[in-house]
Amino acid sequence: MRKMKTQTLVLSALLMAMHVVLSIWSVNLPFVKINLSGLPIILGGLLFGPFVGGLVGTLGSFLYQILAYGLMWTTIFWIIPVGVRGFLVGLYAKKKNFKLKGYEIMLLIVITSIIVTILNTFGLYWSGILNNFTETIWVVIWPRLISSVGTSMVYTVVTIPLFRLLRNYLKY
């Protein structure tokens, strides 16, 4: 039992660190950010369930936000969507006893990508209230959704074999 707790703790910390690094390595376009930072969050949920998935997403995103932007009143708007993704992926994985088929992982990634994009767009909207640019926020939701679905395809191609490899490694 102790081995599993140590493994989970160490891998969770690595996944959080990966999230921070992959968030920094991104392509920033107006109102759209393209990166692979969701991969560690998805893996955390798939491998360890909703609590660890949500924790990896929330703490990893918090660390990135602090490093990149500092602590602001809008920080919570950028942390919550990522934590929700990890939680939802983990919840579904736990419900399926961590035995998911490839198409289930793909659908889970696409659905949570759309949820994160919608939640982030609301965060962008509330940030925009301070800067008087809220009228343009709803125009950019379509490019943001298209980008998120496109990125989720890349996530799927990488996640499925990585999940299977790690799942087999974590068995005793």
Secondary structure as UniProt FT lines:
FT   HELIX           2..24
FT   STRAND          27..29
FT   TURN            30..31
FT   STRAND          32..34
FT   HELIX           38..48
FT   HELIX           50..69
FT   TURN            73..74
FT   HELIX           75..95
FT   TURN            96..98
FT   HELIX           102..131
FT   HELIX           134..139
FT   HELIX           141..170
//
